[in-house]
Amino acid sequence: MLTSKQRAQLRALANPIDTVLMVGKGGFSEQLYKTADEAITARELIKGKVLEACEYTSREAADTIAEQIGADVVQVIGSKFVLYRKNKKEPKIKLVK
């Protein structure tokens, strides 16, 4: 579970990164989860976007994907969301206490 200070730190780090995950009208698929899992393992912090054609809200998409890949939802703004999961082998982000 993330503290508000850790969330603020992760939001700041997520600001400049590119969106790597797109949830479209196809909704959720094994391929989407696989892509999210690989990206978050490599980066720890990923940004996703829910396209207009999608039937889910950004909050629903973020929660569903986070649950599937064992990540934390950092923030949801508009159609975008940010997910975080610590890489146990090679942590890249040092969170504040």
Secondary structure, 3 states (H helix, E strand, C coil): CCCHHHHHHHHHHHCCCCEEEEECCCCCCHHHHHHHHHHHHHHCEEEEEECCCCCCCHHHHHHHHHHHHCCEEEEEECCEEEEECCCCCCCCCCCCC
